[in-house]
Amino acid sequence: MNFILFGIYIVLSIVLTVIGLFIGNIILFDSILLAALSGLLCHTLWTLHPALCLVVSIAVFLLLYWLQHTGVGFWLIGGMMSLLWSAVFGVLAYFISEHDPIWGWVVFGIAAVVLGGLHLHAKESYA
């Protein structure tokens, strides 16, 4: 029984850490996520060696993180990522609500405002 509770605590800790990173520094979270996806796609689509894909992931992370600290880069990447995350949450709400489009659009709109605010807050904290 203690082993199961320990496992639950570990999983819960990881989930809360990811949520904290998402809310606390969404720019860093976006960069890490896109870097990880680029490494995964590098390996699966181009069948490059995993070590080279790790280098690609690190390069993508550094480039995105740097770009999001520039004026134009922040608005382009931050805006696109806010819309992407909002779409993910809206689609999730659509399916959870048994295909009710009103819920999907309302959650999308609320998420767009909240995520835009999180991106702006993260940008201001670096300024």
C-alpha positions in Angstrom: 0.0 0.0 0.0 2.8 2.4 0.8 4.4 1.7 -2.6 1.1 2.8 -4.3 0.9 6.0 -2.3 4.6 6.7 -3.0 3.9 6.3 -6.8 0.9 8.5 -6.5 2.9 11.2 -4.8 5.7 11.0 -7.4 3.2 11.3 -10.3 1.3 14.1 -8.6 4.6 15.9 -7.9 5.6 15.7 -11.6 2.2 16.9 -12.7 2.3 19.9 -10.3 5.8 20.7 -11.4 4.7 20.8 -15.1 1.7 22.9 -14.2 3.8 25.3 -12.1 6.3 25.7 -15.0 3.5 26.3 -17.4 1.9 29.0 -15.2 5.1 30.4 -13.8 7.1 30.7 -17.0 5.2 29.8 -20.1 7.9 31.1 -22.4 10.4 28.5 -21.0 7.7 25.9 -21.1 6.8 26.6 -24.8 10.5 26.5 -25.7 11.1 23.2 -23.9 8.0 21.6 -25.4 8.8 22.7 -29.0 12.4 21.6 -28.6 11.3 18.2 -27.4 8.8 17.9 -30.2 11.5 18.9 -32.7 13.8 16.2 -31.4 11.1 13.6 -31.6 10.1 14.6 -35.1 13.7 14.7 -36.2 14.2 11.1 -35.1 10.9 9.8 -36.4 10.6 11.6 -39.7 14.2 12.0 -40.8 15.5 8.9 -39.0 18.5 10.8 -37.8 20.7 9.4 -35.0 19.2 10.3 -31.6 22.4 12.2 -30.6 22.0 14.5 -33.6 18.3 14.9 -32.7 19.4 16.0 -29.2 21.6 18.6 -30.8 18.7 19.8 -32.9 16.5 20.0 -29.8 19.0 22.0 -27.9 19.4 24.4 -30.9 15.7 24.8 -31.3 15.3 25.5 -27.5 18.0 28.1 -27.6 16.7 29.7 -30.7 13.1 29.9 -29.5 14.0 31.0 -26.0 16.2 33.8 -27.5 13.5 34.8 -30.1 10.8 35.0 -27.4 12.9 37.7 -25.7 13.0 39.9 -28.8 10.1 42.2 -29.5 8.9 40.7 -32.8 9.8 37.1 -31.8 7.7 37.4 -28.6 4.6 38.6 -30.5 4.9 36.0 -33.2 5.8 33.0 -31.1 3.9 34.0 -28.0 0.8 34.8 -30.1 0.9 31.6 -32.0 1.5 29.5 -28.9 -1.3 31.3 -27.0 -3.6 30.4 -29.9 -2.3 26.9 -30.1 -2.8 26.2 -26.3 -6.2 27.9 -26.5 -7.2 25.6 -29.3 -6.0 22.5 -27.4 -8.1 23.5 -24.3 -11.1 24.4 -26.5 -11.0 21.1 -28.4 -10.5 19.2 -25.1 -13.6 21.0 -23.6 -15.5 20.2 -26.8 -14.9 16.5 -26.4 -15.4 16.4 -22.6 -18.7 18.2 -23.0 -19.9 15.5 -25.4 -19.4 17.6 -28.6 -21.0 20.9 -27.4 -19.5 23.6 -29.5 -20.5 26.4 -27.1 -18.2 24.9 -24.5 -15.4 24.6 -26.9 -15.6 28.2 -28.0 -16.1 29.6 -24.5 -13.1 27.7 -23.2 -11.1 28.7 -26.2 -11.9 32.4 -25.6 -11.1 32.2 -21.9 -7.9 30.3 -22.5 -6.8 32.8 -25.1 -7.2 35.7 -22.6 -5.5 33.8 -19.8 -2.7 32.4 -21.9 -2.1 35.8 -23.5 -1.8 37.3 -20.0 0.6 34.5 -18.9 2.8 35.3 -21.9 2.7 39.0 -21.2 3.5 38.4 -17.5 6.4 36.2 -18.4 7.7 38.8 -20.9 7.5 41.6 -18.2 9.3 39.5 -15.6 12.3 39.3 -18.0 12.2 43.0 -18.8 
